[in-house]
Amino acid sequence: MSTPELVIERLPHGRDLPLPAYATPGAAGLDLLAAVEAGRPVVLQPGERARIPTGIRLALPPGHEGQVRPRSGLALRHGVTLLNSPGTIDADYRGEVGVILVNLGAAVFVVERGMRIAQLVIAPITRVRLREAVLDPAATTRGEGGFGSTGLDAPGAAAAPSPSPLPDPVENR
């Protein structure tokens, strides 16, 4: 199996920053760095969001996408995450990679130059052929149930009972 190649261009405001890198041999994502102006950090008040530049643009391998994902440490320690997570970078996009950070924490968060702010996961994509048809919701046991209908939306919650094709038993009264 060949390793796909990711072509990266460092933009002028990111030339002194390291290229994205995998932090460990088993890491799924490349760390993206903040290319904010040196000495001019971005200050995010609680509830604020900002587009943070990375100083790079990409040429993704054909048939792949870039997924921009939050860093768990920023989320846990500071309440800082991404608004559109995962953000998708299409293979034909050639602009600068930007990261939309939001501060959901209670304290001010400061984004400094070179700070690791997100992860970039490169993933294969599947394009589909559309076929319009009328669907029968009763063709599956779940049917139209969504948004917590399986009962698995809370820790320790028991799964909702599946609809039975048999009538409910009559209870003794």
C-alpha positions as protocol buffer text, in pm:
chain_id: "A"
residue {
  index: 1
  type: MET
  ca { x: 0 y: 0 z: 0 }
}
residue {
  index: 2
  type: SER
  ca { x: 150 y: 334 z: -101 }
}
residue {
  index: 3
  type: THR
  ca { x: 139 y: 636 z: 128 }
}
residue {
  index: 4
  type: PRO
  ca { x: -54 y: 927 z: -24 }
}
residue {
  index: 5
  type: GLU
  ca { x: 140 y: 1251 z: -60 }
}
residue {
  index: 6
  type: LEU
  ca { x: 20 y: 1578 z: 92 }
}
residue {
  index: 7
  type: VAL
  ca { x: 171 y: 1881 z: -80 }
}
residue {
  index: 8
  type: ILE
  ca { x: 204 y: 2184 z: 150 }
}
residue {
  index: 9
  type: GLU
  ca { x: 293 y: 2544 z: 70 }
}
residue {
  index: 10
  type: ARG
  ca { x: 409 y: 2771 z: 351 }
}
residue {
  index: 11
  type: LEU
  ca { x: 264 y: 3116 z: 306 }
}
residue {
  index: 12
  type: PRO
  ca { x: 480 y: 3424 z: 385 }
}
residue {
  index: 13
  type: HIS
  ca { x: 330 y: 3467 z: 734 }
}
residue {
  index: 14
  type: GLY
  ca { x: 397 y: 3101 z: 817 }
}
residue {
  index: 15
  type: ARG
  ca { x: 747 y: 3051 z: 676 }
}
residue {
  index: 16
  type: ASP
  ca { x: 919 y: 3043 z: 1017 }
}
residue {
  index: 17
  type: LEU
  ca { x: 675 y: 2789 z: 1163 }
}
residue {
  index: 18
  type: PRO
  ca { x: 730 y: 2413 z: 1145 }
}
residue {
  index: 19
  type: LEU
  ca { x: 522 y: 2216 z: 899 }
}
residue {
  index: 20
  type: PRO
  ca { x: 227 y: 2022 z: 1045 }
}
residue {
  index: 21
  type: ALA
  ca { x: 352 y: 1702 z: 1205 }
}
residue {
  index: 22
  type: TYR
  ca { x: 229 y: 1387 z: 1374 }
}
residue {
  index: 23
  type: ALA
  ca { x: 308 y: 1419 z: 1747 }
}
residue {
  index: 24
  type: THR
  ca { x: 356 y: 1043 z: 1793 }
}
residue {
  index: 25
  type: PRO
  ca { x: 402 y: 743 z: 1562 }
}
residue {
  index: 26
  type: GLY
  ca { x: 40 y: 636 z: 1629 }
}
residue {
  index: 27
  type: ALA
  ca { x: -119 y: 981 z: 1591 }
}
residue {
  index: 28
  type: ALA
  ca { x: -405 y: 1004 z: 1340 }
}
residue {
  index: 29
  type: GLY
  ca { x: -383 y: 1379 z: 1294 }
}
residue {
  index: 30
  type: LEU
  ca { x: -115 y: 1630 z: 1202 }
}
residue {
  index: 31
  type: ASP
  ca { x: -92 y: 1921 z: 1447 }
}
residue {
  index: 32
  type: LEU
  ca { x: -190 y: 2256 z: 1295 }
}
residue {
  index: 33
  type: LEU
  ca { x: -18 y: 2566 z: 1432 }
}
residue {
  index: 34
  type: ALA
  ca { x: -143 y: 2921 z: 1478 }
}
residue {
  index: 35
  type: ALA
  ca { x: 18 y: 3162 z: 1234 }
}
residue {
  index: 36
  type: VAL
  ca { x: -103 y: 3473 z: 1417 }
}
residue {
  index: 37
  type: GLU
  ca { x: 130 y: 3771 z: 1404 }
}
residue {
  index: 38
  type: ALA
  ca { x: 421 y: 3752 z: 1651 }
}
residue {
  index: 39
  type: GLY
  ca { x: 354 y: 3976 z: 1951 }
}
residue {
  index: 40
  type: ARG
  ca { x: -11 y: 4013 z: 1852 }
}
residue {
  index: 41
  type: PRO
  ca { x: -192 y: 3711 z: 1997 }
}
residue {
  index: 42
  type: VAL
  ca { x: -562 y: 3656 z: 1941 }
}
residue {
  index: 43
  type: VAL
  ca { x: -753 y: 3696 z: 2266 }
}
residue {
  index: 44
  type: LEU
  ca { x: -1077 y: 3498 z: 2287 }
}
residue {
  index: 45
  type: GLN
  ca { x: -1315 y: 3606 z: 2557 }
}
residue {
  index: 46
  type: PRO
  ca { x: -1559 y: 3342 z: 2685 }
}
residue {
  index: 47
  type: GLY
  ca { x: -1816 y: 3284 z: 2410 }
}
residue {
  index: 48
  type: GLU
  ca { x: -1604 y: 3446 z: 2136 }
}
residue {
  index: 49
  type: ARG
  ca { x: -1486 y: 3280 z: 1818 }
}
residue {
  index: 50
  type: ALA
  ca { x: -1218 y: 3367 z: 1562 }
}
residue {
  index: 51
  type: ARG
  ca { x: -1069 y: 3233 z: 1241 }
}
residue {
  index: 52
  type: ILE
  ca { x: -708 y: 3152 z: 1317 }
}
residue {
  index: 53
  type: PRO
  ca { x: -467 y: 3136 z: 1021 }
}
residue {
  index: 54
  type: THR
  ca { x: -227 y: 2842 z: 988 }
}
residue {
  index: 55
  type: GLY
  ca { x: 9 y: 2992 z: 731 }
}
residue {
  index: 56
  type: ILE
  ca { x: -26 y: 2695 z: 496 }
}
residue {
  index: 57
  type: ARG
  ca { x: -224 y: 2580 z: 199 }
}
residue {
  index: 58
  type: LEU
  ca { x: -259 y: 2227 z: 74 }
}
residue {
  index: 59
  type: ALA
  ca { x: -291 y: 2013 z: -235 }
}
residue {
  index: 60
  type: LEU
  ca { x: -465 y: 1704 z: -103 }
}
residue {
  index: 61
  type: PRO
  ca { x: -425 y: 1373 z: -281 }
}
residue {
  index: 62
  type: PRO
  ca { x: -707 y: 1301 z: -526 }
}
residue {
  index: 63
  type: GLY
  ca { x: -994 y: 1114 z: -360 }
}
residue {
  index: 64
  type: HIS
  ca { x: -911 y: 1252 z: -13 }
}
residue {
  index: 65
  type: GLU
  ca { x: -1033 y: 1524 z: 219 }
}
residue {
  index: 66
  type: GLY
  ca { x: -873 y: 1708 z: 508 }
}
residue {
  index: 67
  type: GLN
  ca { x: -1070 y: 1696 z: 834 }
}
residue {
  index: 68
  type: VAL
  ca { x: -987 y: 1976 z: 1078 }
}
residue {
  index: 69
  type: ARG
  ca { x: -1061 y: 1851 z: 1429 }
}
residue {
  index: 70
  type: PRO
  ca { x: -1029 y: 1992 z: 1780 }
}
residue {
  index: 71
  type: ARG
  ca { x: -745 y: 1912 z: 2017 }
}
residue {
  index: 72
  type: SER
  ca { x: -874 y: 1727 z: 2321 }
}
residue {
  index: 73
  type: GLY
  ca { x: -631 y: 1898 z: 2559 }
}
residue {
  index: 74
  type: LEU
  ca { x: -756 y: 2246 z: 2464 }
}
residue {
  index: 75
  type: ALA
  ca { x: -1114 y: 2130 z: 2504 }
}
residue {
  index: 76
  type: LEU
  ca { x: -1058 y: 1967 z: 2842 }
}
residue {
  index: 77
  type: ARG
  ca { x: -830 y: 2227 z: 3001 }
}
residue {
  index: 78
  type: HIS
  ca { x: -972 y: 2547 z: 2850 }
}
residue {
  index: 79
  type: GLY
  ca { x: -1309 y: 2472 z: 2689 }
}
residue {
  index: 80
  type: VAL
  ca { x: -1167 y: 2570 z: 2349 }
}
residue {
  index: 81
  type: THR
  ca { x: -1289 y: 2374 z: 2048 }
}
residue {
  index: 82
  type: LEU
  ca { x: -1390 y: 2414 z: 1682 }
}
residue {
  index: 83
  type: LEU
  ca { x: -1729 y: 2536 z: 1571 }
}
residue {
  index: 84
  type: ASN
  ca { x: -1752 y: 2334 z: 1252 }
}
residue {
  index: 85
  type: SER
  ca { x: -1602 y: 2012 z: 1369 }
}
residue {
  index: 86
  type: PRO
  ca { x: -1483 y: 1841 z: 1174 }
}
residue {
  index: 87
  type: GLY
  ca { x: -1420 y: 2113 z: 922 }
}
residue {
  index: 88
  type: THR
  ca { x: -1377 y: 1975 z: 572 }
}
residue {
  index: 89
  type: ILE
  ca { x: -1102 y: 2078 z: 333 }
}
residue {
  index: 90
  type: ASP
  ca { x: -1196 y: 1968 z: -17 }
}
residue {
  index: 91
  type: ALA
  ca { x: -929 y: 1828 z: -249 }
}
residue {
  index: 92
  type: ASP
  ca { x: -974 y: 2118 z: -492 }
}
residue {
  index: 93
  type: TYR
  ca { x: -943 y: 2397 z: -229 }
}
residue {
  index: 94
  type: ARG
  ca { x: -621 y: 2596 z: -259 }
}
residue {
  index: 95
  type: GLY
  ca { x: -671 y: 2875 z: -5 }
}
residue {
  index: 96
  type: GLU
  ca { x: -512 y: 2907 z: 338 }
}
residue {
  index: 97
  type: VAL
  ca { x: -623 y: 2654 z: 596 }
}
residue {
  index: 98
  type: GLY
  ca { x: -810 y: 2840 z: 868 }
}
residue {
  index: 99
  type: VAL
  ca { x: -929 y: 2710 z: 1202 }
}
residue {
  index: 100
  type: ILE
  ca { x: -1247 y: 2848 z: 1362 }
}
residue {
  index: 101
  type: LEU
  ca { x: -1175 y: 2837 z: 1734 }
}
residue {
  index: 102
  type: VAL
  ca { x: -1444 y: 2910 z: 1993 }
}
residue {
  index: 103
  type: ASN
  ca { x: -1389 y: 2967 z: 2362 }
}
residue {
  index: 104
  type: LEU
  ca { x: -1663 y: 2782 z: 2549 }
}
residue {
  index: 105
  type: GLY
  ca { x: -1468 y: 2807 z: 2872 }
}
residue {
  index: 106
  type: ALA
  ca { x: -1515 y: 3050 z: 3160 }
}
residue {
  index: 107
  type: ALA
  ca { x: -1177 y: 3226 z: 3124 }
}
residue {
  index: 108
  type: VAL
  ca { x: -1004 y: 3430 z: 2855 }
}
residue {
  index: 109
  type: PHE
  ca { x: -799 y: 3215 z: 2614 }
}
residue {
  index: 110
  type: VAL
  ca { x: -495 y: 3355 z: 2434 }
}
residue {
  index: 111
  type: VAL
  ca { x: -383 y: 3212 z: 2097 }
}
residue {
  index: 112
  type: GLU
  ca { x: -9 y: 3267 z: 2055 }
}
residue {
  index: 113
  type: ARG
  ca { x: 202 y: 3227 z: 1741 }
}
residue {
  index: 114
  type: GLY
  ca { x: 308 y: 2864 z: 1690 }
}
residue {
  index: 115
  type: MET
  ca { x: 52 y: 2723 z: 1936 }
}
residue {
  index: 116
  type: ARG
  ca { x: -94 y: 2383 z: 1839 }
}
residue {
  index: 117
  type: ILE
  ca { x: -462 y: 2468 z: 1779 }
}
residue {
  index: 118
  type: ALA
  ca { x: -616 y: 2177 z: 1586 }
}
residue {
  index: 119
  type: GLN
  ca { x: -550 y: 1847 z: 1414 }
}
residue {
  index: 120
  type: LEU
  ca { x: -563 y: 1768 z: 1045 }
}
residue {
  index: 121
  type: VAL
  ca { x: -673 y: 1415 z: 952 }
}
residue {
  index: 122
  type: ILE
  ca { x: -642 y: 1311 z: 587 }
}
residue {
  index: 123
  type: ALA
  ca { x: -917 y: 1066 z: 494 }
}
residue {
  index: 124
  type: PRO
  ca { x: -1035 y: 893 z: 177 }
}
residue {
  index: 125
  type: ILE
  ca { x: -1374 y: 999 z: 49 }
}
residue {
  index: 126
  type: THR
  ca { x: -1644 y: 810 z: -134 }
}
residue {
  index: 127
  type: ARG
  ca { x: -1852 y: 990 z: -393 }
}
residue {
  index: 128
  type: VAL
  ca { x: -2194 y: 842 z: -456 }
}
residue {
  index: 129
  type: ARG
  ca { x: -2441 y: 823 z: -741 }
}
residue {
  index: 130
  type: LEU
  ca { x: -2783 y: 954 z: -636 }
}
residue {
  index: 131
  type: ARG
  ca { x: -3100 y: 760 z: -707 }
}
residue {
  index: 132
  type: GLU
  ca { x: -3431 y: 914 z: -605 }
}
residue {
  index: 133
  type: ALA
  ca { x: -3691 y: 681 z: -455 }
}
residue {
  index: 134
  type: VAL
  ca { x: -3972 y: 669 z: -198 }
}
residue {
  index: 135
  type: LEU
  ca { x: -3842 y: 517 z: 126 }
}
residue {
  index: 136
  type: ASP
  ca { x: -4044 y: 315 z: 374 }
}
residue {
  index: 137
  type: PRO
  ca { x: -3952 y: 420 z: 733 }
}
residue {
  index: 138
  type: ALA
  ca { x: -4091 y: 88 z: 860 }
}
residue {
  index: 139
  type: ALA
  ca { x: -3829 y: -104 z: 660 }
}
residue {
  index: 140
  type: THR
  ca { x: -3591 y: -82 z: 959 }
}
residue {
  index: 141
  type: THR
  ca { x: -3647 y: -130 z: 1331 }
}
residue {
  index: 142
  type: ARG
  ca { x: -3530 y: 227 z: 1396 }
}
residue {
  index: 143
  type: GLY
  ca { x: -3752 y: 384 z: 1134 }
}
residue {
  index: 144
  type: GLU
  ca { x: -3775 y: 763 z: 1170 }
}
residue {
  index: 145
  type: GLY
  ca { x: -3633 y: 768 z: 1524 }
}
residue {
  index: 146
  type: GLY
  ca { x: -3345 y: 1011 z: 1567 }
}
residue {
  index: 147
  type: PHE
  ca { x: -3185 y: 1256 z: 1808 }
}
residue {
  index: 148
  type: GLY
  ca { x: -3159 y: 1026 z: 2107 }
}
residue {
  index: 149
  type: SER
  ca { x: -3428 y: 779 z: 2002 }
}
residue {
  index: 150
  type: THR
  ca { x: -3198 y: 484 z: 2070 }
}
residue {
  index: 151
  type: GLY
  ca { x: -3176 y: 586 z: 2436 }
}
residue {
  index: 152
  type: LEU
  ca { x: -2798 y: 595 z: 2422 }
}
residue {
  index: 153
  type: ASP
  ca { x: -2765 y: 972 z: 2452 }
}
residue {
  index: 154
  type: ALA
  ca { x: -2682 y: 981 z: 2824 }
}
residue {
  index: 155
  type: PRO
  ca { x: -2415 y: 794 z: 3018 }
}
residue {
  index: 156
  type: GLY
  ca { x: -2565 y: 485 z: 3180 }
}
residue {
  index: 157
  type: ALA
  ca { x: -2893 y: 519 z: 2990 }
}
residue {
  index: 158
  type: ALA
  ca { x: -3052 y: 194 z: 2885 }
}
residue {
  index: 159
  type: ALA
  ca { x: -3135 y: 149 z: 2521 }
}
residue {
  index: 160
  type: ALA
  ca { x: -3494 y: 222 z: 2431 }
}
residue {
  index: 161
  type: PRO
  ca { x: -3690 y: -95 z: 2364 }
}
residue {
  index: 162
  type: SER
  ca { x: -3711 y: -186 z: 1999 }
}
residue {
  index: 163
  type: PRO
  ca { x: -4057 y: -184 z: 1851 }
}
residue {
  index: 164
  type: SER
  ca { x: -4192 y: -537 z: 1862 }
}
residue {
  index: 165
  type: PRO
  ca { x: -4370 y: -680 z: 1561 }
}
residue {
  index: 166
  type: LEU
  ca { x: -4600 y: -860 z: 1807 }
}
residue {
  index: 167
  type: PRO
  ca { x: -4876 y: -689 z: 2007 }
}
residue {
  index: 168
  type: ASP
  ca { x: -4788 y: -591 z: 2366 }
}
residue {
  index: 169
  type: PRO
  ca { x: -4879 y: -862 z: 2616 }
}
residue {
  index: 170
  type: VAL
  ca { x: -5184 y: -792 z: 2828 }
}
residue {
  index: 171
  type: GLU
  ca { x: -5078 y: -721 z: 3184 }
}
residue {
  index: 172
  type: ASN
  ca { x: -5254 y: -882 z: 3480 }
}
residue {
  index: 173
  type: ARG
  ca { x: -5450 y: -624 z: 3672 }
}
